[in-house]
Amino acid sequence: MAERPELSVSTIPDVAPLLTVTQVATHLNLSECTVYAMLQKGDLPGMKLGGAWRVCPLRLTEHLMNLEDARKG
């Protein structure tokens, strides 16, 4: 198995802050309850940190683009 590179502040890329459920709901024009349900079912990419759901904006964008591609294809 390959060794994982050592991480330090200088090697971690700049990333956008994680989104809250409220921010995702606003962005997608959905209710917070719908976003929670979608996260729990795995219909939206997310993770629980400290008991609260968080969504990476890049992963959300990729997920939405994949959905769009699937509808076209």
C-alpha positions as CSV (number, residue, x, y, z in Angstrom):
1,M,0.0,0.0,0.0
2,A,1.3,3.5,-0.9
3,E,2.2,5.8,1.9
4,R,0.1,8.9,2.4
5,P,1.9,12.1,2.1
6,E,2.4,14.1,5.2
7,L,0.0,17.0,5.5
8,S,0.9,20.4,6.7
9,V,-0.7,23.8,6.4
10,S,1.5,24.5,3.4
11,T,0.4,21.3,1.6
12,I,-3.3,21.6,2.1
13,P,-4.9,23.3,-0.9
14,D,-7.1,26.3,-0.4
15,V,-10.7,25.1,-0.4
16,A,-14.0,26.9,-0.1
17,P,-15.6,26.6,3.3
18,L,-18.1,23.8,3.9
19,L,-21.7,24.7,3.4
20,T,-24.4,24.3,6.1
21,V,-27.8,22.7,5.4
22,T,-29.3,26.2,5.4
23,Q,-26.9,27.4,2.8
24,V,-27.5,24.3,0.6
25,A,-31.3,24.7,0.9
26,T,-31.1,28.3,-0.1
27,H,-28.7,27.5,-3.0
28,L,-31.0,24.7,-4.3
29,N,-34.3,26.5,-3.4
30,L,-35.3,23.5,-1.3
31,S,-36.5,23.3,2.3
32,E,-34.0,22.4,5.0
33,C,-36.1,19.3,5.8
34,T,-35.7,18.1,2.1
35,V,-31.9,18.7,2.2
36,Y,-31.6,16.7,5.5
37,A,-33.6,13.9,4.0
38,M,-31.5,13.9,0.8
39,L,-28.3,13.9,2.8
40,Q,-29.5,11.0,5.0
41,K,-30.5,9.0,2.0
42,G,-27.2,9.7,0.1
43,D,-28.9,11.7,-2.6
44,L,-26.7,14.7,-1.8
45,P,-23.0,14.4,-1.0
46,G,-22.3,15.5,2.6
47,M,-20.7,14.5,5.9
48,K,-21.5,14.9,9.5
49,L,-19.0,16.9,11.5
50,G,-19.7,17.4,15.2
51,G,-23.2,16.1,14.7
52,A,-24.0,18.7,12.0
53,W,-24.2,18.1,8.3
54,R,-21.7,19.9,6.1
55,V,-21.4,19.9,2.3
56,C,-18.3,20.6,0.2
57,P,-19.3,23.1,-2.5
58,L,-17.1,21.4,-5.0
59,R,-18.6,18.0,-4.4
60,L,-22.1,19.5,-4.6
61,T,-21.3,21.1,-7.9
62,E,-19.9,17.9,-9.3
63,H,-22.9,16.0,-8.1
64,L,-25.3,18.4,-9.8
65,M,-23.3,18.3,-13.0
66,N,-23.4,14.5,-13.0
67,L,-27.2,14.6,-12.5
68,E,-27.5,17.0,-15.5
69,D,-25.3,14.8,-17.6
70,A,-27.3,11.7,-16.7
71,R,-30.5,13.4,-17.8
72,K,-29.0,14.4,-21.1
73,G,-27.4,11.1,-21.8
